[in-house]
Amino acid sequence: MRLATFDTANGPEHVGVVLADDRILDLTSAAPNDQAFASMTQLIRAGASALRRAKDAADAAGGAAASAETRRPQVLPLSSVRLRAPIPRPTKNVFCVGLNYRSHVEMNAAALGIKPEIPTVPLFFTKPPTAVIGSGDAIHLDARITQKLDYEVELGVVIGKGGSWIGEADALNHVFGFTLIDEVSARDVQWRTSQMFIGKGLDTYCPIGPWIVTSDDQDGSDVELTCRVNGDLRQLDSTSQLIFGLPQIIAELSKGLTLEPGDIISTGSPGGCGYQMVPPRFLAETDIVECSAPGFGRLVNQVVAWPPNPVEDRER
């Protein structure tokens, strides 16, 4: 299933199933008394039985008897809603893995003039919930902070069953589903110190979406990730090339650290980032960044200058 969080013109956020014919089933409206459908976080926490109810509702909505929206008002054209980040406000920081593709390690070393070294353990850092935005939202380019704004397409893992000291053999049983993440980075801020948090954690620096593909349809082992800027292909690689695979990431991260339902892990970016190009090509105002993968849809965000009225901002 493809699960999304969305809203309509002036309505609250709802949870829905994206159907095969560019429609979305509004689970929140279809079952208003089912608290599992009140939000994506509640659906994740409700577990397998709630997922079965969602699947049954989606199967019924996708049948011939439900082909007309007028017969089922909870089935809407996908074009009529605004997709949000699947989990618009995560309860914890988004966990991220750095240097997790050989292509990224090698191109990073070439760009920085250092010897390439394949890491022996995953490199973890985080992004705060305030960095999270959805497809269609703007990425802020604040010239007061950065001149080197960059993109990184990544596969995101959404935890379904919590736990600590999770074994690799059991790790994928803890996964609710997968999504796309653009791990936006201000390279000049990132490189000022050995800590990457500020350079990668500013507002709007974590676009996620457009939906979650549940783990019964996808195991994340061979997802072809693509990133384009203004239609120009910048990144193309498969999660089959991860240095640390998904089971190892989950096992390592959960050693003494409890993962909880709804936690998000961004698993690393392949080579082809703006700073790795010759010459470097950083993001500029009006650029459109599109991250995609087969079955995962398109995560599209435009870069906008921030603040929108810098003269007025200085006069305050």
C-alpha positions, 0 to 999 in steps of 0.5 A: 500500500501507499499511505499518505497524509494530506489536506484539502483546501481548508481542511485538517490533515487526513490519512489516505491510501493512494490508489492505482488510478491517481485517486486517494481514499480518505481513511480518516473520513471513511472511518471517523470512529477508527482512531487508528486513522486519525493520523499516520503516527496513530496508524503506525502505532496501531499495528497490523490489524489497522493496516489490514483494515486500511487494505480492506478499505482500499481494495473495496474503493479500488473495485469497479463498484467504486469507480465513480467518486460520486458513489464514494465521497471519501475517494478523491482525485489525487490532484485535488488534495495537498500531500504533506510529509507522510509524518508531518511532525515526527515525535523525534529527530530524523536519524540519518546515515552519512557516507553510505554509498561507495560512489558518495565516498569516492566523489566526496574524497575527490571533491575535498582532496582527501583519501577515500576511506570506506567506513567500518561502522555507520556514521549517524547524525540527526535532523530535528522535526522542524526540518521536515517538509512535504512534497510541494513545500519550499526549501529555504535558501537563506543567504545569511547562512549559506552560499552552498545549498545542496541536495541528497536523495535517500531512501527513508525507513519508517519504523513500525515495531519499536525496540532496542538491540534489534538483531539484523535477522529480525530488523526488517520485521520492525519496518513499517514502510519506506519513503523518499527523503531529500537530505538537504545540506548547507555545505559551508555550514556543515564543514565549519566543524566536525559536527553536521547537525546545524548544516543539515538540520535547518528549517526545510532541510528534510523534505519527505514523501510523497507517501510511505510504501508499506513493507508488505509491498517493498523490502527496500533492498533494490530501490533505484533512487534518482535526483534531478535539478531542473530536469537535469539528472544528478544522482542515480543509484540503487539501495543494493549498493549501500555500504551498510544495508538496512538490517545493519543500519537498524541493528547498529542504531538500536544498540542501546537506543530505543527505536519507536513506532514512527521513527524515521531513518534516512539511509544515505545518499549516492554520489552526484551531490552538487559539491561533488560536480566539476565545477560544483553546482549548488542550488539557487533560487527557483531551482526545482529538486525532484527525487523519485523511485519506481513506485515511490512517486515524486518528491518535488520541492522548489528552492526559494529565497528566505526571508521573503522580504529581506529589506523589511526583515532588516527594518524590524 
